[in-house]
Amino acid sequence: MGLEAAVTSPWTDETGGYFTLPQLVKMFGGRFEPRWLVKASELGILRSEGARFYAPSPRMLRAGAELVKTGIPLDEMLDVVAKLRDNVERAANDMVRLVEHHIFDRFGPGLPPSDEIPALGDAIWRLRPLVEVAVHAEVARAMERAATRHLGDRLAYVLDHLHDHSETESATAPVSDKASGRKRATAKKSTSRKASAKKGTAAGAARKAGGRRKSRA
């Protein structure tokens, strides 16, 4: 009646994938160390199956590979994942307990009435995307606070250094460059004055010619 599917079906549309050790090494840009397999296996991120490794979440594996390419060791990253998992599992348990208490407990310890089962399934299906939205929003909030706390001062230092460096370069520009700049500015002004003088001369000649024509008339 939909309740079993709502409770037991996967909460993600991601499909797991298989990888060989050479494929993993290539994915991690040649920086994959076999010793990392132990911790990845303990966390269930990789599972050995014969000559291949199964990854329930290839997206997580690829994200880890990109971080390793930036210089972050995978074993230290997996330590963070382990802490994250503990916190997420506690939050997930608390969320499911809320559903159990406020939706299921009102029917007592036994089976709910058969006519209520479809509504229970619908409630759980509605819960799925809401939980995902809440988790993503909290992760984004936490990452923003952490980035500001740990990287804000470094960013401010870099920006101040770039500003000071730009001012220093401007103040210590070679004298020849400054002189050339002044010469170019002077030349532009001189050219402008000459052009104005020519225009004035031409205008005066035109006025004189007009005056002679009027006197003859």
C-alpha angles and dihedrals in degrees: 000000000000098000096099093049091047092054104036107030118101116278092218135056092216117119121216121240142203125238134183121220092254089052091052092049090051093046090053093049094251092303098104112121118202091224088069089067091075095059093039089053092048090055093044092240089122127021122193114233110172111295093347138064124228118217115196088198113033088176091063090047092051091046089053090049091054091050091049089054089059090057103266112134113237095225091058090047090052089054088059091047089054091054091045091051093053091052094044093049091051091050091046092051091050091049093050090047088056090053091047094048100043100033109027105027093066087072093055127234095309133072117303117242111283092239090058097052097083090051091051090052091050091050092055093047089053090048095058100071092037091057091048091051091049093049093048092048092051093046090050091049092048093047091050092052092045093048091050093046098047104027104028095086092046091051092049090050092051092049093048091048092051091049093050091045091052092051091047092052091050092049095046098045111141115272091234090058091050092047091049089051091052091047091051091050092048091048091052091051092048092050090049092051092049092050090050091049092052091050090050092049092049091048091050093050090051092052092050092049090051091050093053091051091052093049092051090050 
